[in-house]
Amino acid sequence: MRTHQVALGQTARLVPDLLFTPECALALVRTPRDSEILLQQIVENWQRSDLNPFELADSLAILRDSNGYSQQQLAETTGKSKGEISKLLSILDLSPEVQDVARSDTTGRLSKRHLYALRSFPAVRQLRLVPSIQAGRHTAESLEKLADAGKSFARSSNLQYRTFRTKTADVRMIFRTTDVTPELILQALREVRQQVTEDAQH
């Protein structure tokens, strides 16, 4: 059973994963001294390259909620930038399924940058991308580029739509260009086929 180490007084308690909830964690951080120890743990853990990003994000959320801190106050307290604090806390907004996989990841390939980039995708796409990351098919940089491409696509005003009806489904394609040719449609379908094949392998 996975456990979470929660600072309390002069000691650290191992809390079973099944019982670890924000309410449980807040109950353990009862005094200013407890918060001080938790803060020290956060600062020390920030330097650890082997630390799962969720351990740090969880600790920040506990420190925030137990003291009523804003992100600016967390930044001032930890000595980190507000942007870095915001990004770390944001991984707690990833879909629960993705969080479960990421928290138990043993490949070492799910970095903070991967998790930050995953936030840009819908929950279903997040879950499909994680196995590709763990298999080494997506570096942090390539995933960031994919996320940026999706954002650019969503902002584009030159969208063209094509719908194709098959025996089993209606397939709608959205192109970010006004010049939609048969060759472009076929190229897009080949890329979709490749993605479906990769997903099926997992």
C-alpha positions in Angstrom: 0.0 0.0 0.0 1.3 3.4 -0.9 1.8 5.9 1.9 2.3 9.6 2.3 4.8 11.1 4.7 3.3 14.0 6.5 5.4 16.3 8.8 4.0 16.6 12.4 5.9 18.1 15.3 9.3 16.5 15.6 8.3 13.4 13.6 6.9 12.4 10.3 3.9 10.1 10.0 3.2 7.6 7.3 -0.4 7.9 6.2 -1.9 5.1 4.1 -2.8 6.3 0.6 -6.4 5.1 1.1 -6.7 7.4 4.1 -4.8 10.4 2.7 -7.2 13.2 2.0 -6.8 17.0 2.2 -8.9 16.9 5.4 -6.6 14.2 6.9 -3.5 16.2 6.0 -4.9 19.4 7.4 -5.8 17.7 10.7 -2.2 16.7 11.1 -0.9 20.2 10.6 -2.2 21.6 13.8 0.3 24.2 15.1 2.6 26.9 13.8 5.5 24.6 14.6 3.9 21.9 12.3 3.6 24.4 9.5 7.2 25.4 10.0 8.4 21.8 9.7 6.3 21.3 6.6 7.7 24.4 5.1 11.3 23.2 5.8 10.4 19.8 4.2 9.1 21.6 1.1 12.2 23.7 0.7 14.5 20.7 1.1 12.4 18.5 -1.2 12.5 21.1 -3.9 16.1 20.3 -4.5 15.5 16.5 -4.9 15.6 15.4 -8.5 14.1 12.0 -7.6 11.0 13.5 -5.9 7.6 12.8 -7.5 6.2 16.3 -8.5 2.9 15.4 -6.8 4.6 15.0 -3.4 5.7 18.7 -3.6 2.3 19.8 -5.0 0.5 18.0 -2.2 2.7 19.6 0.4 2.2 23.1 -1.1 -1.6 22.6 -1.1 -1.5 21.5 2.6 0.6 24.5 3.5 -1.7 26.8 1.6 -5.0 25.4 3.0 -3.8 25.1 6.6 -2.7 28.7 6.7 -5.1 30.3 4.2 -2.2 31.4 2.0 -2.6 32.9 -1.4 -0.2 31.8 -4.2 1.7 35.1 -3.7 2.1 34.3 0.1 3.2 30.8 -0.8 5.8 32.2 -3.1 7.1 34.6 -0.5 7.2 31.9 2.2 9.0 29.3 0.1 11.2 31.8 -1.8 10.0 30.5 -5.2 8.3 32.5 -7.9 4.6 32.8 -8.0 4.6 31.3 -11.5 6.5 28.2 -10.3 4.0 27.8 -7.4 1.1 28.2 -9.8 2.4 25.6 -12.2 3.1 23.0 -9.4 -0.4 23.4 -7.9 -2.0 23.2 -11.3 -1.0 19.5 -11.7 -3.5 18.8 -9.0 -6.1 19.7 -11.6 -5.1 16.9 -13.9 -7.7 14.2 -14.3 -7.9 11.8 -11.3 -7.0 8.9 -13.6 -3.8 10.6 -14.8 -2.9 11.6 -11.3 -3.2 8.0 -10.2 -0.9 6.9 -13.0 1.6 9.7 -12.5 1.8 9.3 -8.7 2.7 5.6 -9.1 5.0 6.1 -12.1 8.2 4.0 -11.9 9.6 4.8 -15.3 11.1 8.2 -14.2 9.9 9.7 -17.5 7.0 11.7 -16.3 8.7 14.9 -15.4 7.2 18.2 -14.1 7.4 19.6 -17.6 5.4 16.7 -19.0 2.8 17.2 -16.3 2.6 21.0 -17.0 2.1 20.3 -20.7 -0.5 17.7 -20.1 -2.8 20.3 -18.4 -3.4 21.8 -21.9 -5.2 18.6 -23.1 -8.7 17.3 -22.4 -8.9 14.6 -19.7 -9.4 11.8 -22.2 -6.4 12.9 -24.3 -4.3 13.3 -21.1 -4.8 9.6 -20.3 -4.0 8.5 -23.8 -0.7 10.5 -23.8 0.7 9.2 -20.5 1.6 5.7 -21.8 3.4 7.3 -24.8 5.4 9.5 -22.4 6.2 6.5 -20.2 7.3 4.6 -23.3 9.7 7.4 -24.2 7.8 8.5 -27.3 7.2 12.0 -26.0 10.0 14.2 -24.6 8.9 17.2 -22.6 9.8 19.5 -25.5 7.7 17.5 -28.0 4.7 17.4 -25.7 5.0 21.2 -25.2 5.0 21.7 -28.9 2.0 19.5 -29.3 0.2 21.5 -26.6 1.1 24.8 -28.2 -0.1 23.5 -31.6 -3.4 22.7 -30.0 -3.7 26.2 -28.5 -2.9 27.8 -31.8 -5.4 25.6 -33.5 -8.1 26.7 -31.0 -7.3 30.4 -31.6 -7.3 30.2 -35.4 -10.2 32.0 -37.2 -9.5 30.2 -40.5 -11.1 26.9 -39.6 -12.6 24.7 -42.3 -14.8 21.8 -41.5 -15.3 18.5 -43.4 -17.7 15.7 -42.3 -17.5 12.2 -43.7 -20.2 9.5 -43.0 -19.1 5.9 -42.8 -21.1 2.7 -42.0 -20.2 3.0 -38.4 -19.6 6.7 -37.6 -19.7 10.3 -38.7 -16.2 11.7 -38.8 -15.8 15.4 -38.5 -12.4 17.0 -39.4 -11.5 20.6 -38.6 -8.7 22.1 -40.6 -6.7 25.2 -39.7 -6.5 26.5 -43.2 -8.8 27.6 -46.0 -7.1 25.5 -48.6 -8.3 22.0 -47.8 -7.2 19.6 -50.5 -7.8 15.8 -50.9 -4.1 15.3 -50.2 -4.4 17.2 -47.0 -7.4 15.2 -45.9 -5.6 11.9 -46.6 -2.5 13.1 -44.8 -4.6 13.9 -41.7 -6.3 10.5 -41.9 -2.9 8.8 -42.0 -1.8 10.7 -38.9 -5.0 9.7 -37.1 -4.5 6.0 -38.1 -1.0 6.2 -36.6 -2.3 7.6 -33.4 -5.0 5.0 -33.1 -2.4 2.2 -33.8 -0.2 3.6 -31.0 -3.1 3.8 -28.6 -4.1 0.3 -29.3 -0.7 -1.0 -28.4 -1.3 0.1 -24.8 
